Amino acid sequence: MERRVFMRLAGGGVVLAAAAGGLAGCSVFEVPDSAVAAWQGPAPDAELRHWVLSYALLAPNPHNRQPWLADLATPGEIVLRLDPQRLLPATDPYGRQILMGAGAFLELLVLAAAERGQRAEIRLFPDGEPGQRLDGRAFARVRLLPDAGAAPDPLFKQVLARRTDRRAYDPARAIAPADVQRLRNAVAGLPLRLGLAGAADTLADDRSRLDGIRAIAREAWRIELSTEAPMMESMRLLRVGSAEIDQHRDGITIDSPLLVVLAKTGLFDRSTFPAPDSSATRGQIQDFDALTASTPAYLWLVSEGNQRSQQIAAGRAYARINLAATATGLALHPNEQSLQEFDAVAAPYRAIHALLDAPQPGNTVQMLARLGYLPAGTAPRTPAPRRGLARQLAA
């Protein structure tokens, strides 16, 4: 979900908007430093497992749910599980996106371990793979082993700077071929196919594909907004204003002065589904259309199959791409609405697979993301809140 789109939920609030503008700069409208303290990194003398986990928990993940639980009961070992209360049953009914987030978590853990001269020995699903629905069994068991050959990866230097940037990109600036190659190099040898439309040397047929991706992305977004269960799942995860942001340190951060004032005065109702033809929904669609029009390129990842281990691998690959993009000055923003598996979005799901040369059955588009350069002079993005390590250790 976009932070900016919820601005339009306040239909007709001219006076309130003016009042909110007069309050801009108050701490109630800011993301508290405490909510993003994890992005400062761990203390240098932190215990090894705590040190690597402190970097791993900065991984990109759907709706910023941070669903990981780390069990440190066995010395030298980390058992990783998913918190069943932090899944997304409406937008991600089979847990594919959640497991991609788990894969990103593992990749950052591996990079952090190598930085300390350790090899992370990973056993996926030590108690067996989950079925159609995720459950509480471990998704990985990790052992940290000293290894003189564990060379640091240059991508590690980008972990604290990595962001998911949902703002408008520079539509006139195509992706430089050299930057495309850096992204490809980041995932060389991994069992996924990286696709991209919108590079400076893009052919005419790829420009047509870019237009097709935009159209499918817009339609999938419209469907999500117009379908009650996924829309309300997102609404319940809105964190409006500094107090809520600091309390939860997850979900979808809203620090717009207008919406904070509306929420505090009871005029922003997060418990009711906006009608598909309401001004609120129409406004969000218009905002997303404008955001899509600013997007010069899209990037995608395809796997041959859709096993749970492949979902993990796709998340690891995406984390590496995100880090490589950070190093080159590129911004990334997942647009996964057309890849979701709830019934209402089945038509865009089929369309995006056909457009991206991923025929089914047999192929799965695991990631679709906006890619571009931010307009010159754009300020750095505030990092997304993180719950911190203490809240992600198993009791």
Buried (B, 14 or more C-beta within 10 A) or exposed (E): BBBBBBBBBBEEBEEBBEBBEEEEEEEBBBBBEEBBEBBEBBEEEBEBBBBBBBBBBBBBBBBBBBBBBBBBEEEEBBBBBBBEEBBBBBBBBBBBBBBBBBBBBBBBBBBBBBBEBBBBBBEBBEEEEBEEEBEEEBBBBBBBEEBEEBEEBEBBBBBBEBBBBBBBBBEEBBBBEEBBEBBEEBBEEBEBBBBBBBBBEBEEEBEEBBEBBBBBBBBBBBBBBBBBBBBBBBBEBBBBBBBBBBEBBBBBBBBBBBBBBBBEEEEBEBEEBBEBEBBBBBBBBEBBBEBBEBBBBBBBBBBEEBEBBBBBBBBBBBBBBBBBBBBBEBBBBBBBBBBBBBEBBEEBBEBBBEBBEBEEEEBBBBBBBBBBBBBEEBEEEBBBBBBBBEEBBEE
